[in-house]
Amino acid sequence: MRHVAVILVLAALAHSAKLPSNFLKCNRKQPDLKECVLKATRDAVPKMIRPYKEVNLPSLYPLEIPSATLYGGSGTIALDQHYKNCKIFGFERPDIKQFEFDFEKKTLTVAIFYPELQQNCDYMMDGKILLLDIKGEGPSVITLFNNTVDCFLKYEEVKKNGKTYMHFVDSKLKMEPEKVTFRFDNLFNGDKALGDNINAVLNDNSKEVFADMKEAYVETVNQILIGLINRFFGKLSIEEAFD
């Protein structure tokens, strides 16, 4: 089993915030709530090319992740990958298919299609890929094309200062990219010929490589999404968001 550690910069809950004035608002009692929430989400996400500090949301263009570590297993990919100074492009351009709350069951169901997600990070890695020794550190780019993401989340209600907040405690995510490309610069202390060869092997076998790394990448995206949602609903009460 792979292990993942992701560091997100989170701010503590200080007091209830108001929904930004340029975000659409829905009411839990309206008959077309499901359609309204979907429309509001589709309208809000592309606007997040700047941070909204009042509701504890960072800019999604790009989304910055201080560090992420993917610990390798013993299969085809036996590789520890340490990333820092990550910038992820593409979270601000989703095709949101579903964003549906069930307030009785305390769940949120999400279905999103991302045409392209690009992860630009400084990396350090050591291990084996396809039985080939691999080692290096430097800039990297991993790009996932045509990603289908489905996520089912559960939350608890937290009372604070007379308001009710959602705290998401469980999340199950599935992600299926159609294509993945890799580029790791400065492999083997800058041996260009060997580094180019390894990058070619990775891309020629990208489906097999990603299949073995998939569990760790899915968990990384899962932590990012649940972190963003908890930032927002940890600051914005249910009463302010939906009443």
N, C-alpha and C positions, 0 to 999 in steps of 0.2 A: 504493500500500500504506500502511496506517495503522500508526503506531508508538504504543506504549503504554509508559509508565513508571509502575510502582507501587512504593511504599515500604512495606515491612512491617517491623515491629520484631522482629528475630531475636536470640536469645541464642546464644552460642557453646556448643559441646559441652564440658562440663566432665568429667563422669564418667557411667558407666552408671546409669540410674535404674530404679526398680521400677515395675511397672504399678500404678496406683492401686487400692486395695483394693476399691473399688466398681465397677471395670470387670471384665467377664467375660473369662476367659482361655481360649485354645484351644491345642491341641498339634498340631504339624505332622504327627504320626504318626496322629492319630485319623482314622477312616474318613469321618466326617462333617465334615471340616475346613471345607469351603466353607459349609455351613449354620451351623456354629459361628461363623465369622468374621462372617458376615452378621448373625447374632443379636447378637453382641458389639458390632458397630458400631452397629446400631440401638439397642441399650441405652445405649451410651456417649454418643452425640452429644447427646441431650436433656439429659444431665447437665452439659453444658458451658455452663451459664448462669453459671458462675464459672470463674476461671482455675485450671488445674492446673499450678502452677509446677514441680512435680517432674518432669513430662514435657514442659515447655516449651510448654504450650498456653494460649492466651488464652481469655477468655470469648467465646462466640459470641453473647451477648445484651447489647449488640450487638457485632458484630465491628468493631473500630476500625481504620481505615486512615489513617495520617497524611497521605498524599497520593497522588494518581493523576493522570496527565496523558495525555490522548488527543489525538494530533496529527491534524488533519484532512487530508483528501485534496483532490482537485480535482473531485469529482463533485457529487451533490446536496447533500452535507454537506461543505462546505469550512470547517471550524470547528476551531480549537484550543480544547480544554476542559481547564482546570486545576482540580482539586478538592483540597480539604484538609479536615482535621478530619472525615473521613467516618465515619459510623456506619451499618453495614449490618444490617438486621433481617431475620430469616427463615432464616439459615443454621442456626439451632438447631432448626428444625422441618422436617426433610427426611423424605420418604418414600423410604427407601433400597431400591432394587430389587436392586442387585447390588454386592458389594464382595468381589472374588475375586482372591486371590493365585495366581500360578503361580511357585513357588519355583525350578523348573528353568529356566524362561525369563526369570525375574526381571522379571515384569510384574504390574501391578495393573489390573484392569478395574472401573470404577465406573459405576453407573447410578443417578441420583437424580432425584426429582421434588420441586420446591419449589413449594408453592402460591402463595407470594408472597415476593419479595425486594424490600426497599425500601432505597434508597440515599439517605441524608440527608447532604449535604455543603455546605460553603461553596464556591462556584464563581467562576471568572472565565473568560469566553469572549469570542472575537472572531472573526468570519468571516461565512459565509453559510450559510443553510439554505433550501433550495427557492428559491434566487436572492434571498432576502431578507437584507439586512444585519442582523446581530444582534450586540449587544455588551452586556455587563453584568457585574456581580459582586454576590454576595449569597448567601442561602440557596437551596438547591434540593432537590427531591425527585424521584427517578426510581423508579417502581415497575414491576416485572415480575411478571406473573401467570401461574400455571400453567407453570412452567419445566421442561422436560425437559432434563436434563444427562447426557451420556455422556462418559466420560473414559477414555483408555487411557494408562497410565504405564509407563515403563521405569526400572529402578533398577540401580545398581551396588552391590556389597558392599564395604564399607570396614572393614578390621580396625583395632581400636584397643584397646590394653590387654587383649588376649586375647578381646575380644568382636567380634561382627560386626554392623555397622550397615547399614541401607539408605540410599542416597543417590539420590533420584530425579533423573534427568538429562534425561528427555524426557517430554513430556505432550501428548497431542492431545485437545482438548475440543470437543464440539459442544453448543450450547445453543439451544433453541427455545422462546421464550416465546409464549404464546397472545395476550397483550395487554400493551401498554406505555403508561404515562402519564407525562407530564412536567409539572413546575412549576418555573419559574425566577423567583424574586422579584427586584425591583429592576433589571430590564432597562432599558437606556437611561437610566441615572441616575435611576431611580424614576418615569419617565413611565408612569403606571398604565395609561392607555388603550392606549398602544402596546405595553406589556408584556403586558397581557391579550390583545391581539390576536395577538401572536406565540405566546403559550402556547396559544391556541385553534388556531392554525394547526398547531403541533406535534402537538397531540392529535388534531386532525381528520385528520392525515396520519401518524399514529404508526407504522403499518406501514412506510410508505416511509422515514420518518426513521430508524427503528431498523434497517431493512435496510441502510441505508448506513453506520450506525454500528456494526453488529453485530460486524464483525471486531475492532474495538477493544474492545468490551465483553466479547466471548468471551475475548480474550487477558487482559483484566483479571481475570476470574473464574478463568481458567486459572492465572495467577500466584498468586492468592490460595490456591487449592486446593493447588497443589504446594508453596507455602510452608508451609501448615499441616501437610501430611503430612511434609515434610522436618523441620519442627520436632519433631514427635512421634518419628519414627524416627531422627532424629539424636541423640536423647536416650535412646531405649529400644532396646536391642539386640534382635536377632532371638531370641537365646537367652532373654532375659527375656520377650519378647512371646509367643513361640510354643512354648517348651519347658517 
